[in-house]
């Protein structure tokens, strides 16, 4: 959840207000410890090369280094230094508190939860620790427990930064709109420029179909600087449902420019344009919307972008691989439900990282374990295709399709092989059959259509590329180069 990070304290404080600010914080012990640590680190930097007194050698320099690492967003070094600090100063609640934050930022969610729980045990009176604990519990999907922790944090210290927002978001996730609206309203009253609070308050009103209030809150979010696709989409929808289609169209167009993955925008655009008599444009948006809803995702890390928890999981696995901790990555992947072999997922992840040799090695391990592992065979085919081994790639894809003629990975793979061979019609037929969301494969489909003179179909395929590849700058750049060439 968005909140002000502790390491920006210095930016907002001045000599005349520090004493007043500290009096407003009930967790004064933690604040003093943090300020003392930063001061000691500052003094150490200022006296490099000087003799260190016995008193300074006794200071917890590892904790101070960990604080500095957090400030620099160097999560791994922060973890190492806070763990060193705890070896020499066991039972130090602040070290556990900041170690949990470093773990969380490094994608090690389980470790973060365990560590923040220990900080709460050591310092049960701290509202700040309970707030962070509640946030992590909510992020882990246990909002019923998380909201109770957040309420306890607010009871202990009502002046905690963003505590009303945190409580409101916990209730929002629990679909308790009454409590969510109340607490997000408190957050906005205390911080009128909180664009996130205004946005989610607007979402609450939208769910209740209170469109005038929703419009008001979306406009407040925009005024506060939250000028993203989701906000303009919400505002456009609120105007459309108040029978103001012309104004809605402008906002929905802006939403699609900012975030092409907002496929529901196309449906609302079709509705608004039709009411304005712009039927040809309405039909185009409706076709894009229908095309998006006919396709299905690959069951891999590539299909997890919409879920923040799953996205964090895959990013954590990727970090482990970047650190050379393949065994630990496999342990995490083994916990994934869905029946896939962990080496399937590992191979797909290596593929997405561009580490094709590692992808091929791990996928072969999966196939050795089960020769009928369709996912592993298909991803091995994609890996060989990326390495330019077309014949071997086609063999893998045909093996998959022989066992499952409707397998989308196999069909998409055959389409990409045929596209590489410049067999445009056959490539398009295979990719259409696959109903894939893979942006690179859809880019091939767009190219196929253009080569075949099917410009209307190419326009829809291009919209799918923009939608499903919104965060892939390589694919988006290739699309923009492709379209003018035709």
SVG drawing of the C-alpha trace seen along z (x, -y; Angstrom):
<svg xmlns="http://www.w3.org/2000/svg" viewBox="-28 -27 71 67">
<polyline fill="none" stroke="black" stroke-width="0.4" points="0.0,0.0 1.3,-3.5 2.8,-5.2 5.5,-7.5 8.8,-5.7 10.7,-6.3 13.9,-7.2 12.4,-10.5 12.1,-11.9 15.0,-14.3 13.4,-15.8 10.3,-17.0 11.9,-18.1 13.7,-21.3 15.3,-22.4 12.3,-24.4 9.8,-21.6 11.7,-18.4 10.8,-18.7 7.1,-19.3 7.0,-16.4 8.6,-14.0 6.0,-14.9 3.3,-13.9 4.8,-10.4 3.9,-7.9 6.6,-5.4 9.2,-7.9 11.7,-5.2 11.8,-4.0 12.2,-7.5 15.1,-8.3 16.8,-5.1 16.5,-5.7 17.7,-9.3 20.6,-8.3 21.6,-5.6 21.5,-8.0 23.4,-10.6 26.1,-8.0 26.4,-7.0 26.7,-10.6 29.5,-11.2 31.2,-8.1 31.2,-9.3 32.5,-12.7 35.5,-11.2 36.7,-8.6 40.4,-7.8 40.2,-9.1 40.9,-6.8 37.8,-5.1 37.3,-5.5 36.3,-2.4 32.9,-4.0 32.3,-4.2 33.5,-0.6 30.7,0.5 28.0,-1.2 25.8,0.9 27.4,0.0 25.7,2.9 22.3,1.5 23.4,-2.0 24.7,-0.4 21.4,1.5 19.5,-1.9 21.8,-3.4 21.2,-0.3 17.4,-0.8 17.8,-4.4 19.7,-3.4 17.2,-0.6 20.0,2.0 17.8,4.7 20.3,7.6 22.9,5.6 20.3,4.3 19.3,7.9 22.9,8.9 23.6,5.9 20.5,6.2 21.1,9.9 24.7,9.1 23.2,6.5 20.8,9.1 23.7,11.5 25.4,8.9 22.3,7.3 19.6,10.1 16.1,9.0 16.5,5.6 12.9,4.9 13.9,2.1 16.4,4.4 13.6,6.9 11.3,4.2 13.6,2.9 14.8,6.4 11.2,7.3 11.0,4.3 14.1,5.3 12.9,8.9 9.5,7.6 11.2,5.3 13.4,8.2 10.4,10.3 10.9,12.7 7.3,12.3 7.3,15.3 10.5,14.1 9.1,10.6 6.0,11.9 8.0,14.1 10.3,11.2 7.7,8.5 5.9,11.0 9.0,11.3 9.3,7.5 5.7,7.3 6.4,9.9 9.4,8.0 7.7,4.6 3.9,5.3 3.2,1.6 4.4,0.3 1.7,-1.0 4.2,-1.4 5.2,2.2 1.5,3.3 0.7,1.1 3.4,2.7 2.4,6.2 -1.2,5.5 -0.1,4.2 1.9,7.4 -0.9,9.7 -3.3,7.9 -0.9,8.1 -0.7,11.9 -4.4,12.1 -5.5,12.5 -7.3,9.2 -9.7,10.2 -6.8,10.7 -4.9,7.8 -7.6,5.2 -7.7,6.2 -4.0,5.6 -4.4,2.2 -7.2,1.2 -5.1,2.1 -2.2,0.0 -4.5,-3.0 -5.9,-2.5 -2.3,-2.7 -1.3,-5.6 -4.0,-7.5 -1.4,-9.8 0.5,-7.0 1.1,-8.0 -1.6,-6.8 -3.2,-4.5 -6.8,-5.5 -5.9,-4.8 -4.5,-1.4 -7.6,-0.5 -9.8,-1.7 -8.0,0.4 -8.2,3.5 -12.0,3.1 -12.1,2.4 -10.4,5.7 -12.9,7.4 -15.7,5.8 -17.0,4.0 -17.9,0.8 -19.5,-1.0 -16.3,-0.8 -14.1,-1.3 -15.9,-4.5 -15.8,-5.8 -12.1,-5.2 -11.0,-6.3 -13.1,-9.5 -11.1,-10.0 -7.8,-9.5 -8.9,-12.1 -10.0,-14.6 -6.6,-14.3 -4.7,-14.5 -6.7,-16.3 -4.1,-15.7 -4.0,-11.9 -4.9,-10.9 -5.0,-7.2 -7.6,-7.7 -9.7,-9.8 -9.4,-7.1 -10.5,-4.2 -13.2,-6.3 -14.5,-6.9 -14.3,-3.1 -16.5,-2.6 -19.1,-5.0 -18.9,-3.4 -19.7,0.0 -22.7,-1.5 -23.6,-3.2 -23.5,-6.6 -22.1,-8.2 -22.2,-11.9 -20.1,-11.2 -17.8,-8.9 -17.3,-11.7 -16.4,-14.1 -13.8,-11.7 -12.2,-10.8 -11.8,-14.5 -10.2,-15.0 -7.8,-12.1 -6.8,-13.7 -6.3,-17.1 -4.1,-15.4 -1.9,-14.0 -3.3,-10.5 -3.6,-10.9 -3.3,-7.3 -5.4,-5.1 -7.5,-3.7 -8.6,-7.1 -9.5,-8.4 -11.4,-5.2 -13.4,-5.5 -14.2,-9.2 -15.2,-8.4 -17.5,-5.6 -19.1,-7.9 -19.8,-10.5 -21.2,-8.0 -23.5,-6.6 -24.8,-10.1 -25.7,-10.4 -22.7,-12.6 -21.2,-10.5 -19.2,-13.2 -17.2,-14.1 -16.9,-10.4 -15.3,-9.6 -12.5,-12.1 -11.6,-10.6 -11.9,-7.0 -9.6,-7.8 -7.1,-9.3 -7.3,-6.2 -6.5,-3.9 -3.5,-6.1 -2.2,-5.8 -3.0,-2.2 -3.9,-0.1 -4.5,3.0 -7.8,1.5 -9.9,3.6 -13.2,2.6 -12.6,-0.8 -13.3,0.5 -16.8,1.7 -17.6,-1.7 -16.2,-3.5 -18.5,-1.5 -21.5,-2.3 -20.6,-6.1 -19.9,-6.4 -23.0,-4.6 -25.1,-7.0 -23.4,-9.8 -24.2,-8.2 -20.6,-7.4 -21.5,-3.8 -18.4,-2.8 -16.0,-3.8 -18.3,-2.1 -18.1,1.2 -14.3,1.1 -14.1,0.8 -16.7,3.5 -14.7,5.9 -11.5,5.2 -13.4,5.9 -14.8,9.1 -11.4,10.3 -9.8,9.7 -12.4,11.8 -12.0,14.7 -8.3,15.3 -6.8,17.1 -3.5,16.7 -0.5,18.9 -0.4,20.6 2.9,19.1 4.5,16.1 3.6,14.1 -0.1,14.3 0.3,13.0 0.7,9.3 -2.8,8.4 -2.4,9.8 0.0,7.9 0.6,10.8 1.4,13.2 3.6,10.6 5.6,10.1 6.0,13.9 7.4,14.3 9.7,11.2 11.0,12.8 11.7,16.1 13.5,14.1 15.6,12.3 16.7,15.6 17.8,16.8 19.7,13.6 21.5,14.3 22.3,17.8 20.0,19.4 18.2,21.8 17.6,24.4 15.7,21.8 13.7,20.7 12.7,24.4 11.5,24.7 9.3,21.6 8.0,22.8 7.1,26.2 4.5,24.4 2.6,23.3 -0.8,25.0 -2.0,26.0 -0.3,29.3 2.7,27.9 6.1,29.4 8.4,26.8 11.0,27.3 8.3,26.3 7.9,23.0 11.6,22.6 12.2,23.2 9.5,20.7 11.0,18.1 14.5,18.6 13.0,18.2 11.4,14.9 14.8,13.7 16.5,14.5 18.6,17.3 17.9,19.8 20.5,22.4 19.3,22.5 15.7,22.7 16.6,25.7 18.5,27.5 15.7,27.2 12.9,28.1 14.7,31.2 14.8,32.2 11.0,31.8 10.6,34.0 12.9,36.6 10.6,36.8 7.5,37.0 7.8,37.5 4.2,36.4 4.7,33.1 3.0,30.9 4.0,27.6 7.7,28.5 7.7,29.8 6.0,26.6 8.3,24.3 11.3,26.3 10.0,25.7 9.8,22.0 13.3,22.0 14.7,23.8 12.7,21.4 14.4,18.5 17.7,20.1 17.0,20.5 16.5,24.3 13.3,24.3 13.2,28.0 13.7,29.0 11.2,26.5 8.5,27.7 9.2,31.3 8.5,30.3 5.3,28.4 4.0,31.3 4.7,33.7 2.5,31.5 -0.3,31.3 -0.2,35.0 -1.1,35.5 -3.5,32.5 -4.7,31.1 -6.2,28.0 -3.0,27.1 -2.6,23.4 1.1,23.3 1.6,25.9 -0.6,24.0 1.0,20.7 4.4,22.2 3.5,23.6 2.3,20.2 5.6,18.6 7.5,21.3 5.5,20.6 5.8,16.9 9.6,17.3 9.4,19.3 7.3,16.5 4.2,18.7 1.8,15.9 -1.5,17.6 -0.6,20.8 1.0,18.7 -2.2,16.6 -4.3,19.8 -2.2,21.4 -2.1,18.2 -5.8,17.6 -6.4,21.2 -4.2,20.7 -6.2,17.8 -3.0,16.6 -2.3,13.4 1.4,13.6 2.3,10.1 5.2,11.3 3.0,13.9 0.2,11.4 2.7,9.1 3.5,11.9 -0.3,12.2 -0.5,8.5 2.3,8.8 0.7,11.8 -2.6,9.9 -0.7,6.9 1.2,9.2 -2.1,10.8 -3.8,7.4 -6.2,8.0 -5.9,4.4 -9.0,4.5 -7.9,7.7 -4.4,6.2 -5.9,3.2 -7.6,5.5 -4.4,7.6 -2.4,4.3 -5.0,3.4 -4.4,6.8 -0.7,6.2 -1.1,2.8 -3.4,4.3 -1.5,7.5 1.9,6.0 1.3,2.7 4.5,3.0 6.7,4.6 8.6,1.7 10.4,4.0 7.1,5.3 5.5,1.9 8.4,0.4 8.4,3.2 4.6,2.7 5.1,-1.0 7.8,-0.3 5.6,2.4 2.5,0.3 4.0,-2.6 5.8,-0.1 2.5,1.0"/>
</svg>
